[in-house]
Amino acid sequence: MEFSTREITDVYAEISPHIVNTPIIHSATFSDICHCRTLFKLENLQMTGSFKERGALNRLNQLTDDERQRGVIAASAGNHAQAVAYHAYRLGISAKIVMPKQSPLVKVRSTEHWGAEVILEGDTFSEAFNHSQALIEEENRVYLHPFDDIHVIKGQATLGLEILEHPMAQDLDAIVVPIGGGGLVAGIATYVKQINPSIKVIGVEEASYSAMRQSKDAGQVVSLGSKPMIADGIAVGQVAQRNLQSVEAYVDDIVSVSSDEIANAILLMMEVEKVVIEGAAAATLAALLNHRIPQIQSQQSNGSNGKSVLCVISGGNIDVNLLSRIINRGLAFDGRVVRLDTTISDHPGGLEKLLRIFRSSGANVLEVHHHRFGSEAPIGQIGVSVTVETKDRGHIHELKQMLLEEGFQTLGGTNLSPVS
């Protein structure tokens, strides 16, 4: 145990005037879908759009006068960068942030807005981190780590304090937290388990990048290679040793969700609650939507006999340039947009016959593409791809049967493909 609840109370007293005590909301719709009383802690409503402000501010508050004069430096893919930049600006401290070259432009601009100097270096967070370490030697700045720092972790733990003090969370059975480097889940779990050990703390990772799960299984920190993913906020290839120890001591379970499930959760959160969230934040909702935590989800709708569960919505800094693609991916996962590849007669009326089926099925045609060159269709026919809007997976099955009954064959053995 690295800190006491009293320490977190003291930290909160210092930082609370300068952060948002973000709301907790109850969702009747998601409670019905997820079969548990579903609450959301909306950290996307912080000034810079994520929980990272808590830890960044607490770490900045620990600087000596000499360290403040020297300035700070951090490596971040976005949220930590914005948090450090904003609070350093507010405190009059010079800040330099190293970000990967492919960082979303919106995050770069937001960081620069608060006066921080942004350096784009490397293709991955690890490369950006290594460059930041070299700059420490050159410029004698103080490094602010995004998750491997006890003061940062204590700052994140204040989120647990706010949760447990909220009137809507007095009967909580579980808190679901996204996991990247582990600072957030370590802070929340260490605090919550000291106050109420009966509350389960469940961590969620993206399945393709489960550094904490693999480290826990191995009994030591393991390193993963870099790869692109929707939940870029938790795309950490190596967790901190101190956070791994806290997870082993206080976190009840770690589950994983796919990128398609995360995309679908982003989409549904916008549709149902009118809230825009980033991939890392959506991981917690995705875990509930796909029943990854059966011990807290009943088999009945309306949350009947289900537990009271709070999902930490860690941030809302999603790249708007990717949002439409993520929405399309979420629609495809939900069975609401599909693409059909088939062949039609290369004569007048061939396409009309095909489209008539879509019309009678109630499917809305979004796009039609002819493939005259490079098509596998036999002579006298032409390949066609039709993207349509459907109601759900059941509607897709009905449409598929109607097409087969009308004699439309498929190419390559598959006729329905998700839109990517």
C-alpha positions in Angstrom: 0.0 0.0 0.0 1.6 3.2 -1.2 -0.7 5.8 0.3 -3.4 6.2 2.9 -6.9 7.6 2.4 -5.9 10.6 4.5 -3.2 11.5 2.0 -5.8 11.4 -0.8 -8.1 13.7 1.2 -5.2 16.1 1.6 -4.4 16.0 -2.1 -8.1 16.5 -3.0 -8.2 19.6 -0.8 -5.3 21.1 -2.8 -6.4 20.3 -6.3 -10.2 20.4 -6.0 -10.5 24.2 -6.5 -8.8 23.8 -9.9 -10.5 20.7 -11.4 -14.1 19.8 -12.2 -16.0 17.6 -9.8 -17.5 15.8 -12.8 -21.1 14.6 -12.6 -22.3 11.0 -12.2 -25.3 10.1 -14.3 -27.6 7.1 -14.3 -28.6 5.6 -17.7 -32.0 3.8 -17.7 -31.4 2.7 -21.3 -28.0 1.2 -20.6 -29.2 -0.3 -17.4 -31.8 -2.2 -19.4 -29.3 -3.3 -22.1 -26.5 -4.2 -19.8 -28.7 -5.9 -17.1 -27.3 -3.9 -14.2 -27.8 -0.4 -12.7 -25.4 1.5 -14.9 -23.8 4.8 -13.8 -21.2 6.9 -15.6 -18.6 9.2 -14.1 -18.1 11.8 -16.8 -14.4 12.7 -16.7 -14.7 13.9 -20.3 -16.1 17.1 -18.8 -12.8 18.1 -17.3 -11.3 21.3 -18.7 -8.9 19.5 -21.0 -11.3 16.6 -21.6 -9.9 13.8 -19.4 -9.1 12.6 -15.9 -5.4 13.3 -16.5 -5.7 16.8 -15.0 -5.9 15.3 -11.5 -2.5 13.6 -11.6 -0.8 16.3 -13.6 -1.9 19.0 -11.2 -0.9 17.1 -8.1 2.6 16.4 -9.6 3.0 20.1 -10.5 2.1 21.1 -7.0 5.0 19.1 -5.6 7.6 21.0 -7.6 10.1 23.1 -5.6 10.7 26.7 -6.4 14.0 25.7 -8.2 12.2 23.0 -10.2 9.4 25.5 -11.3 12.1 27.8 -12.6 13.7 25.0 -14.6 10.4 24.0 -16.2 8.8 20.6 -17.0 8.8 18.2 -19.8 6.5 15.3 -20.6 5.9 12.7 -23.3 2.3 12.0 -24.2 0.0 11.0 -27.0 -2.5 13.6 -26.0 -4.4 13.7 -22.7 -1.5 14.0 -20.3 0.0 16.6 -22.6 -3.0 18.8 -22.5 -3.4 18.4 -18.7 0.3 19.3 -18.1 0.1 22.2 -20.6 -3.0 23.7 -19.0 -2.0 23.6 -15.4 1.6 24.5 -16.1 0.2 27.6 -17.9 -2.1 28.4 -15.0 0.8 28.1 -12.5 3.3 30.0 -14.7 5.6 27.1 -15.3 7.3 26.5 -18.7 6.3 23.2 -20.3 7.6 21.3 -23.2 5.7 18.2 -24.5 7.1 15.5 -26.8 4.3 13.8 -28.9 4.5 11.1 -31.5 4.5 12.5 -35.1 1.1 10.9 -35.8 -0.7 12.5 -32.9 -4.1 13.9 -33.8 -3.8 17.5 -34.8 -6.6 18.5 -32.5 -4.5 17.3 -29.5 -1.4 19.1 -30.7 -3.3 22.4 -31.2 -5.0 22.1 -27.8 -1.6 21.5 -26.1 0.0 24.4 -27.9 -3.0 26.6 -27.0 -2.0 26.6 -23.4 1.5 27.8 -24.2 3.4 24.5 -24.1 6.1 23.9 -26.8 5.2 20.8 -28.7 7.9 18.6 -30.3 6.7 15.9 -32.7 9.2 13.1 -32.5 9.0 9.4 -33.3 6.3 7.2 -34.6 5.3 5.7 -31.3 4.9 6.8 -27.7 8.1 4.9 -26.8 10.1 6.8 -29.3 8.6 10.1 -28.1 9.4 9.1 -24.5 13.1 8.3 -25.4 13.4 11.7 -27.0 12.0 13.4 -24.0 14.6 11.7 -21.8 17.4 13.0 -24.0 16.0 16.5 -23.6 16.0 16.3 -19.8 19.8 16.0 -19.9 20.1 18.9 -22.4 17.7 21.3 -20.8 17.6 20.3 -17.1 13.8 20.2 -17.0 11.8 18.1 -14.6 10.1 15.1 -16.2 6.4 14.4 -15.5 5.6 10.8 -16.2 1.9 10.1 -17.2 1.5 7.1 -15.0 4.7 5.9 -13.2 4.8 8.5 -10.5 3.3 8.3 -7.0 2.1 11.9 -7.0 0.3 11.3 -10.4 -1.3 8.2 -9.0 -2.5 10.0 -5.9 -4.0 12.6 -8.1 -5.9 10.0 -10.0 -7.1 8.4 -6.8 -9.1 11.5 -6.0 -11.5 10.3 -8.7 -12.3 7.4 -6.3 -12.9 9.8 -3.5 -15.4 11.8 -5.6 -17.2 8.6 -6.6 -17.6 7.2 -3.1 -18.8 10.6 -1.8 -21.5 11.0 -4.5 -25.1 10.3 -3.3 -25.9 8.2 -6.4 -22.9 5.8 -5.7 -23.7 4.9 -2.1 -24.7 1.3 -2.9 -22.1 0.6 -5.6 -21.2 -3.0 -6.2 -18.5 -2.4 -8.8 -16.4 0.3 -10.5 -15.2 -0.4 -14.1 -12.0 1.4 -15.1 -10.0 1.5 -18.3 -6.3 0.4 -18.1 -3.4 1.8 -20.0 -0.2 2.3 -18.0 -2.2 1.5 -14.8 -2.1 4.8 -13.0 -5.8 5.4 -12.9 -6.9 1.9 -11.9 -4.1 1.7 -9.3 -5.1 5.0 -7.8 -8.8 4.3 -7.7 -8.5 0.7 -6.5 -6.0 1.5 -3.7 -8.3 4.2 -2.4 -11.6 2.4 -2.8 -10.5 -0.9 -1.3 -9.4 0.9 1.9 -12.8 2.6 2.2 -15.0 -0.3 1.1 -13.3 -3.6 0.3 -16.6 -5.1 -0.9 -16.7 -2.9 -4.0 -15.2 -4.8 -6.9 -12.8 -2.9 -9.1 -12.7 -4.2 -12.7 -10.1 -3.1 -15.2 -10.7 -3.1 -19.0 -8.1 -3.3 -21.8 -8.4 -3.5 -25.5 -7.8 -7.2 -26.4 -5.1 -6.5 -28.9 -3.0 -4.6 -26.4 -3.4 -6.2 -23.0 -0.2 -5.2 -21.3 -1.5 -5.3 -17.8 -3.3 -8.6 -18.1 -0.2 -10.2 -19.6 2.1 -8.7 -17.0 -0.2 -9.9 -14.2 -0.3 -13.4 -15.7 3.5 -13.4 -16.0 4.1 -12.0 -12.5 6.3 -9.3 -14.0 6.1 -6.4 -16.4 6.1 -7.4 -20.0 6.7 -5.2 -23.0 4.5 -5.2 -26.1 5.2 -3.9 -29.5 3.5 -0.7 -30.8 0.3 -1.0 -32.9 -2.5 1.3 -33.9 -5.8 1.0 -32.1 -9.0 2.8 -31.5 -8.4 3.2 -27.8 -5.2 5.3 -28.3 -5.5 6.6 -24.7 -4.7 3.2 -23.3 -2.2 2.1 -26.0 0.6 1.5 -23.6 3.1 -1.3 -24.3 4.6 -1.4 -20.9 2.8 -0.8 -17.6 4.5 0.6 -14.5 5.8 -1.9 -11.9 4.3 0.0 -9.0 0.9 -0.1 -10.8 1.2 -3.8 -11.5 1.7 -4.4 -7.8 -1.4 -2.3 -6.9 -3.4 -4.2 -9.5 -2.3 -7.5 -8.1 -3.3 -6.3 -4.6 -6.5 -4.5 -5.2 -8.1 -5.1 -8.6 -10.6 -8.0 -8.7 -10.5 -8.8 -12.4 -9.2 -7.5 -15.8 -11.3 -8.1 -18.9 -10.8 -7.2 -22.5 -12.9 -5.9 -25.4 -12.3 -5.7 -29.1 -11.8 -2.7 -31.2 -15.2 -3.3 -32.9 -16.9 -3.4 -29.5 -15.3 -0.2 -28.5 -16.4 1.5 -31.7 -19.9 0.3 -31.1 -19.8 1.7 -27.5 -18.7 5.1 -28.8 -21.6 5.1 -31.2 -24.2 4.0 -28.7 -23.0 6.5 -26.1 -23.6 9.3 -28.6 -27.0 8.0 -29.6 -28.3 7.1 -26.1 -26.7 9.7 -23.8 -25.7 12.3 -26.4 -22.1 12.2 -25.0 -19.0 12.0 -27.2 -16.3 9.9 -25.6 -12.9 8.6 -26.8 -11.9 4.9 -27.3 -10.3 4.4 -23.9 -13.4 5.7 -22.1 -15.7 3.6 -24.3 -13.8 0.4 -23.2 -15.6 0.4 -19.9 -19.1 0.6 -21.5 -18.1 -2.0 -24.1 -17.3 -4.4 -21.3 -20.9 -4.1 -20.0 -22.5 -4.1 -23.4 -20.8 -7.4 -24.3 -21.4 -9.0 -20.9 -17.7 -9.4 -20.0 -18.5 -9.1 -16.3 -21.2 -11.7 -15.7 -20.7 -11.6 -11.9 -22.3 -8.2 -11.8 -24.7 -8.5 -14.7 -28.0 -10.3 -14.3 -29.7 -12.4 -16.9 -32.7 -10.2 -17.0 -33.4 -6.8 -18.5 -34.1 -3.6 -16.5 -31.1 -4.5 -14.3 -33.4 -6.7 -12.3 -31.3 -8.6 -9.7 -28.2 -7.0 -11.4 -25.6 -5.0 -9.4 -25.0 -1.3 -9.3 -22.0 -0.6 -11.6 -20.2 2.7 -12.3 -18.2 3.0 -15.5 -15.4 5.6 -15.4 -15.7 7.6 -18.7 -12.0 8.7 -18.6 -12.0 11.2 -21.5 -13.6 12.6 -24.6 -10.7 13.7 -26.7 -11.5 11.8 -29.9 -10.0 12.8 -33.2 -12.9 14.2 -35.2 -11.2 13.1 -38.4 -11.6 9.5 -37.3 -15.0 9.8 -35.8 -17.0 9.1 -39.0 -14.9 5.9 -39.6 -15.5 4.8 -36.0 -19.2 5.5 -36.3 -19.3 3.4 -39.5 -17.4 0.6 -37.7 -19.8 0.7 -34.8 -22.8 0.6 -37.1 -21.4 -2.4 -38.9 -20.8 -4.2 -35.6 -24.3 -3.5 -34.5 -25.7 -4.9 -37.8 -27.0 -1.5 -39.0 -24.7 -1.1 -42.0 -23.6 -3.9 -44.3 -22.0 -4.2 -47.7 -23.2 -6.9 -50.1 -20.9 -8.1 -52.9 -22.8 -10.0 -55.7 -23.2 -10.2 -59.4 -26.0 -8.9 -61.7 -26.8 -9.3 -65.3 -24.9 -6.9 -67.5 -28.0 -5.8 -69.3 -30.6 -3.0 -68.8 -32.8 -3.8 -65.7 -30.2 -6.0 -63.9 -29.4 -3.4 -61.2 -33.1 -2.4 -60.9 -34.0 -6.0 -60.1 -31.4 -6.1 -57.3 -32.4 -2.7 -55.8 -36.1 -3.7 -55.9 -35.3 -6.4 -53.3 -33.6 -3.9 -51.0 -36.6 -1.6 -51.3 -39.1 -4.3 -50.4 -37.0 -5.5 -47.5 -37.0 -2.0 -46.0 -33.2 -1.6 -46.3 -31.9 1.8 -47.2 -29.3 1.8 -50.0 -26.4 4.1 -49.2 -23.9 3.3 -51.9 -23.7 1.3 -55.2 -20.4 0.4 -56.9 -20.0 -1.4 -60.2 -16.8 -3.4 -60.7 -16.2 -3.6 -64.5 -12.5 -4.0 -64.3 -10.8 -6.7 -62.2 -14.2 -8.3 -61.4 -14.5 -12.1 -60.9 -17.9 -12.1 -62.4 -18.4 -14.4 -65.4 -18.9 -13.1 -69.0 -22.4 -11.4 -69.3 -22.5 -10.4 -65.6 -20.9 -7.6 -63.6 -19.8 -7.3 -60.0 -21.7 -5.0 -57.8 -21.1 -3.8 -54.2 -24.1 -2.4 -52.4 -23.8 -0.7 -49.0 -27.2 -0.6 -47.2 -28.6 0.6 -43.8 -30.4 -2.1 -41.9 -32.3 -2.4 -38.6 -30.2 -5.1 -36.9 -28.6 -8.5 -37.5 -32.0 -10.1 -37.8 -32.9 -7.7 -40.6 -29.6 -8.6 -42.3 -30.5 -12.3 -42.2 -33.9 -11.6 -43.7 -32.3 -9.6 -46.5 -29.8 -12.3 -47.2 -32.5 -14.9 -47.5 -34.5 -12.7 -49.9 -31.5 -12.2 -52.1 -30.7 -15.9 -52.3 -34.3 -16.7 -53.1 -34.1 -14.3 -56.1 -31.1 -16.1 -57.4 -28.3 -13.6 -56.5 -25.1 -15.5 -55.9 -22.2 -14.3 -53.9 -18.5 -13.7 -54.8 -15.8 -15.5 -52.9 -18.3 -17.4 -50.7 -19.3 -14.3 -48.6 -22.0 -11.8 -49.4 -22.1 -9.5 -46.3 -19.2 -7.6 -45.1 -18.9 -5.0 -42.4 -18.1 -1.5 -43.5 -14.5 -0.6 -42.3 
